[in-house]
Amino acid sequence: MKQGSLVCVGTGMTLGSHISPLSRSYIEQADVVFVLVADGITEQWIEGMNTDVRSLQPFYCEGQSRMITYRQMVATMLEQVRAGKKVVGAFYGHPGVFAWVPHKVIATAREEGYTAHMEPGISAEDCLIADLGIDPGTYGCQHYETSQLMFYKRVLDPSAYLILWQVGIAGDRSLTKFSTGAAYRELLVSMLADYYPNDHEVILYEAICLPIQKARIERLPLHALPQATMDLKTTLVIPPCRDMEPNHAMLAKLKMLTEQN
């Protein structure tokens, strides 16, 4: 293995309370730390752990495709790995959840012969389950990135929870927008109307980043979704609208199998 190394860690969603001791240790012992977190306060908090902390936030440019931005971030991090340094990428939430950069930079570093791995963090999904009191094992849970759901033919199960991530940029094909308007969300609602009643109650959720904040839990009917306020961090949660349908054929086979044993 070559001398340089890379670890992508999760700082969790809430400042100070969600990071693991191991992830913090990696930050403290790194030669260079690259950060991409939700706010400046969290970034300053990480700067207190290491003398060389560099923000990836300036790579974002209005009107520039986020894919270009992500590739620039990867190239910048790999430059330090190739220079033989112990590099840490600190990302808010979980570094492997809805995060292209950590996956790409780790894969590339490994292909080039460097040690690279990921350390998990508490994600927005974990916070959502706690704040809304949802148990994914009760009815099942479907997760989709909102635009991906709109771009491709998928079959939804309205007897399970449906969680749509990044609903604030629903339908963005340019990868340049940080929000899309009501017209885009009207198309989303029209698609969801094939599975859910127009007045079915849905939830807009946003996890907190600072301990003094309060999670956003806004309940509204499905038809009101286009006019709701939302951005990149907003998640749409749609509870089940019908009961689970028993699979009688499978239940009969299982009964026979049980009786035979």
C-alpha positions as CSV (number, residue, x, y, z in Angstrom):
1,M,0.0,0.0,0.0
2,K,1.1,3.6,-0.7
3,Q,1.9,6.0,2.1
4,G,-1.2,8.3,1.7
5,S,-4.5,7.3,3.3
6,L,-8.1,8.4,3.3
7,V,-11.0,8.0,5.7
8,C,-14.5,9.5,5.1
9,V,-16.3,10.0,8.4
10,G,-19.8,11.1,9.3
11,T,-20.3,13.9,11.7
12,G,-24.0,13.1,12.2
13,M,-26.8,15.6,11.9
14,T,-26.7,17.5,15.2
15,L,-23.6,19.4,16.3
16,G,-21.4,17.5,18.8
17,S,-23.9,14.8,19.8
18,H,-23.9,12.5,16.8
19,I,-20.2,11.9,15.9
20,S,-18.6,8.6,17.0
21,P,-15.4,8.6,19.2
22,L,-13.6,6.8,16.3
23,S,-14.6,9.4,13.7
24,R,-13.5,12.2,16.0
25,S,-10.1,10.4,16.6
26,Y,-9.6,10.2,12.8
27,I,-10.2,14.0,12.5
28,E,-7.8,14.8,15.3
29,Q,-5.0,12.6,13.9
30,A,-5.3,13.6,10.3
31,D,-2.8,15.6,8.3
32,V,-5.5,17.3,6.4
33,V,-9.3,17.4,7.0
34,F,-11.8,18.3,4.3
35,V,-15.2,19.3,5.6
36,L,-18.7,19.5,4.0
37,V,-21.2,20.1,6.7
38,A,-24.6,21.8,7.1
39,D,-23.5,25.1,8.7
40,G,-20.6,27.3,9.6
41,I,-20.9,26.6,13.3
42,T,-20.3,22.9,12.8
43,E,-17.3,23.7,10.5
44,Q,-15.8,25.9,13.2
45,W,-16.3,23.1,15.7
46,I,-14.3,20.7,13.5
47,E,-11.6,23.3,13.1
48,G,-11.1,23.0,16.9
49,M,-10.0,19.4,16.4
50,N,-7.3,19.9,13.8
51,T,-5.0,22.7,12.6
52,D,-5.5,22.0,8.9
53,V,-9.2,22.0,8.1
54,R,-10.4,22.9,4.6
55,S,-13.9,23.5,3.6
56,L,-15.4,22.0,0.4
57,Q,-18.3,24.4,0.4
58,P,-16.6,27.0,-1.9
59,F,-16.7,24.5,-4.8
60,Y,-20.4,25.1,-5.1
61,C,-21.2,27.7,-7.8
62,E,-24.6,29.0,-8.8
63,G,-25.5,27.7,-12.2
64,Q,-22.8,25.0,-12.3
65,S,-23.8,21.4,-12.4
66,R,-23.3,19.7,-9.0
67,M,-21.6,16.8,-10.8
68,I,-18.8,19.2,-11.8
69,T,-18.6,20.4,-8.3
70,Y,-18.4,16.9,-6.9
71,R,-15.6,15.9,-9.3
72,Q,-13.6,19.0,-8.2
73,M,-14.0,18.0,-4.6
74,V,-12.8,14.4,-5.3
75,A,-9.8,15.7,-7.2
76,T,-8.8,18.1,-4.4
77,M,-9.0,15.4,-1.8
78,L,-7.1,12.9,-3.9
79,E,-4.3,15.4,-4.5
80,Q,-3.5,15.4,-0.7
81,V,-3.7,11.6,-0.6
82,R,-1.3,11.3,-3.5
83,A,1.0,13.6,-1.6
84,G,1.3,10.9,1.1
85,K,-0.9,12.6,3.7
86,K,-3.4,11.1,6.1
87,V,-6.6,12.6,4.7
88,V,-10.0,12.7,6.3
89,G,-13.2,13.8,4.7
90,A,-15.8,14.9,7.3
91,F,-19.3,14.9,5.9
92,Y,-22.6,15.8,7.7
93,G,-24.9,12.9,8.5
94,H,-23.8,9.6,7.2
95,P,-21.0,9.9,4.5
96,G,-22.5,7.1,2.5
97,V,-26.1,8.3,2.3
98,F,-27.0,10.6,-0.6
99,A,-23.4,11.5,-0.9
100,W,-21.6,10.9,-4.3
101,V,-18.2,12.4,-3.3
102,P,-17.3,10.0,-0.4
103,H,-18.1,6.9,-2.4
104,K,-16.2,8.1,-5.5
105,V,-13.1,9.4,-3.7
106,I,-12.8,6.1,-1.7
107,A,-13.2,4.0,-4.8
108,T,-10.6,6.0,-6.7
109,A,-8.1,6.0,-3.8
110,R,-8.4,2.2,-3.5
111,E,-8.0,1.7,-7.3
112,E,-4.7,3.7,-7.0
113,G,-3.4,1.5,-4.2
114,Y,-4.2,3.7,-1.2
115,T,-5.8,2.6,2.1
116,A,-9.3,4.1,2.1
117,H,-12.5,3.4,4.0
118,M,-15.7,4.9,5.5
119,E,-16.9,5.4,9.0
120,P,-20.7,5.8,9.5
121,G,-22.5,8.6,11.2
122,I,-26.1,9.3,12.3
123,S,-28.1,10.2,9.2
124,A,-31.2,12.2,8.6
125,E,-33.0,8.9,8.2
126,D,-32.0,7.9,11.8
127,C,-33.3,11.2,13.1
128,L,-36.5,10.9,11.1
129,I,-37.3,7.5,12.6
130,A,-36.7,8.9,16.1
131,D,-38.5,12.2,15.7
132,L,-41.6,10.7,13.9
133,G,-41.7,7.5,15.9
134,I,-41.6,5.3,12.8
135,D,-40.6,1.7,13.0
136,P,-39.6,0.6,9.4
137,G,-40.3,-3.0,10.5
138,T,-44.0,-2.4,11.2
139,Y,-45.3,-1.8,7.7
140,G,-42.1,-1.7,5.6
141,C,-40.4,1.4,4.3
142,Q,-39.6,2.5,0.7
143,H,-36.9,5.1,0.1
144,Y,-36.4,7.0,-3.1
145,E,-34.6,10.2,-4.2
146,T,-37.6,12.2,-5.4
147,S,-36.3,13.1,-8.9
148,Q,-35.2,9.5,-9.5
149,L,-38.7,8.4,-8.7
150,M,-40.1,10.8,-11.2
151,F,-37.6,9.9,-14.0
152,Y,-38.1,6.2,-13.9
153,K,-41.0,3.8,-13.8
154,R,-41.3,2.5,-10.3
155,V,-44.1,0.6,-8.5
156,L,-45.1,2.0,-5.1
157,D,-46.7,0.1,-2.3
158,P,-49.2,2.3,-0.5
159,S,-49.4,-0.1,2.4
160,A,-45.9,0.8,3.5
161,Y,-44.2,4.1,4.4
162,L,-42.8,6.1,1.4
163,I,-39.9,8.4,2.2
164,L,-38.9,10.8,-0.6
165,W,-35.5,12.5,-0.2
166,Q,-34.6,15.9,-1.7
167,V,-38.2,16.7,-2.5
168,G,-37.3,20.4,-2.6
169,I,-35.5,19.8,-6.0
170,A,-38.1,17.4,-7.4
171,G,-37.8,17.0,-11.1
172,D,-34.4,18.9,-11.5
173,R,-32.7,17.4,-14.5
174,S,-30.0,20.1,-14.8
175,L,-28.3,19.4,-11.4
176,T,-27.9,23.2,-11.1
177,K,-30.9,24.1,-9.0
178,F,-31.1,24.3,-5.2
179,S,-34.9,24.3,-5.3
180,T,-37.7,23.8,-7.9
181,G,-41.1,25.4,-7.9
182,A,-44.7,24.5,-7.5
183,A,-45.1,23.3,-11.1
184,Y,-42.5,20.6,-10.6
185,R,-44.2,19.4,-7.4
186,E,-47.6,19.4,-9.1
187,L,-46.2,16.8,-11.4
188,L,-45.0,14.8,-8.4
189,V,-48.4,15.0,-6.8
190,S,-50.2,13.9,-10.0
191,M,-47.9,10.8,-10.1
192,L,-48.5,10.1,-6.4
193,A,-52.3,10.5,-6.9
194,D,-52.2,7.1,-8.6
195,Y,-51.5,5.5,-5.3
196,Y,-52.8,7.9,-2.6
197,P,-56.0,9.9,-2.0
198,N,-55.7,13.6,-2.7
199,D,-56.4,14.5,0.9
200,H,-54.1,11.8,2.4
201,E,-51.9,13.3,5.2
202,V,-48.2,13.6,4.4
203,I,-45.3,15.0,6.5
204,L,-42.5,17.4,5.6
205,Y,-39.5,16.7,7.8
206,E,-36.2,18.4,8.4
207,A,-33.7,17.2,11.0
208,I,-32.0,19.7,13.3
209,C,-28.3,20.7,13.0
210,L,-28.0,22.6,16.3
211,P,-29.2,21.4,19.7
212,I,-31.2,24.7,20.1
213,Q,-33.3,24.0,17.0
214,K,-36.5,22.1,16.7
215,A,-37.1,19.5,14.0
216,R,-39.6,20.5,11.3
217,I,-42.6,18.1,11.4
218,E,-45.3,19.7,9.2
219,R,-48.4,17.7,8.4
220,L,-50.5,18.6,5.4
221,P,-52.7,17.0,2.8
222,L,-51.1,15.6,-0.4
223,H,-52.8,18.2,-2.6
224,A,-51.2,21.1,-0.6
225,L,-47.7,19.9,-1.3
226,P,-46.9,22.2,-4.4
227,Q,-47.4,25.4,-2.3
228,A,-45.4,24.2,0.7
229,T,-42.0,25.7,1.6
230,M,-39.1,23.3,1.1
231,D,-35.4,23.2,0.1
232,L,-32.6,20.7,-0.3
233,K,-32.8,19.4,3.3
234,T,-36.6,18.7,3.2
235,T,-37.8,15.1,3.2
236,L,-41.3,14.0,2.4
237,V,-42.8,11.2,4.4
238,I,-46.0,9.5,3.2
239,P,-47.6,7.1,5.7
240,P,-49.5,4.0,4.5
241,C,-53.0,4.7,3.1
242,R,-54.3,1.1,3.1
243,D,-53.8,-2.2,5.0
244,M,-51.3,-4.8,3.9
245,E,-52.9,-7.5,1.8
246,P,-52.3,-11.1,2.9
247,N,-50.5,-13.4,0.5
248,H,-52.9,-16.3,0.9
249,A,-51.1,-18.6,-1.5
250,M,-47.8,-18.2,0.3
251,L,-49.5,-18.6,3.7
252,A,-51.0,-21.9,2.6
253,K,-47.6,-23.2,1.5
254,L,-46.1,-22.2,4.8
255,K,-48.8,-23.9,6.7
256,M,-48.2,-27.1,4.8
257,L,-44.5,-26.9,5.4
258,T,-45.0,-26.3,9.1
259,E,-47.4,-29.3,9.4
260,Q,-44.9,-31.5,7.6
261,N,-42.2,-30.7,10.2
